[in-house]
């Protein structure tokens, strides 16, 4: 049984909340379809985040193709802060009313995953971070989750289709089941080396039966330079202090002349737990915390109707724009009629948003995923978790 929606159902407004359909019905009957301006912003970011990464824009614009809508937005992959209007829509209200639900859905989840990935990437420093979260989410959106994790800065993904769509090689070792069935970690490692094509790193799980350190030494001594790394995925009930297990394994490898053998860690990791593991690890597989990342709760609010300022309680009316000073990094939210603005430092600030869509047409070629990802990686140099 297939339950998930398809692209056509989304474009037909069938995944939309009924109240937008009611709004459409009433306004049509009342013959009201004004020109409006509406803003998307996040009043509050989750989990005390100080910043977030905006993503999902490439999917969102599909909703408004040929619909006489203007969209001004931050570039996909840009950093943003609470209350910044990251996207503005202008047009006849009924041209976009019934797309509010999927519009927010596209960017709330995407930005949540990209932000979490970016936070993990910062925490990991120059170590590899892989997205292992496919199994925690509905398979219909596996490539969606991995795309936004990749945009957020992870170095690779485990799911085959995701990797294919991102033009990457899928990454991963072997499940514990292979070791259980073969009956021994070393024998499974030898089988792995025999079967899996050359050029794929030999990374072997060492926590199936015995002690992580003992298994690692056994593999390193028998496989010698064939062993690229071990993966430690110790179950929670046996962990104690995971960083001490990894540290001890690292030191035993180094003492025996196996400094080239890396250690990958996976299992329940997030941006906070990486920090203790960093001194001894070469990389991480991160699952649930990425695919189940808190969403960014964007909302869409009308701020002008027929050019007149209007907004609901709790929201400031009028179209606003985000400006940034390229000298000191200050940012300001400025009413759009003020096209120029000066920073406290005296420097002229730059408008950060750009025209994404004009009357339903996209004025330039959509950005490739690697361009968006590079924008994130540039931003990350100046950010902390
Ligand atoms: Zn300045």
Boltz pocket constraint, residues with backbone or C-beta under 6 A from the ligand:
constraints:
  - pocket:
      binder: B
      contacts: [[A, 325], [A, 326], [A, 327], [A, 328], [A, 329], [A, 330], [A, 343], [A, 344], [A, 345], [A, 346], [A, 347]]
      max_distance: 6.0
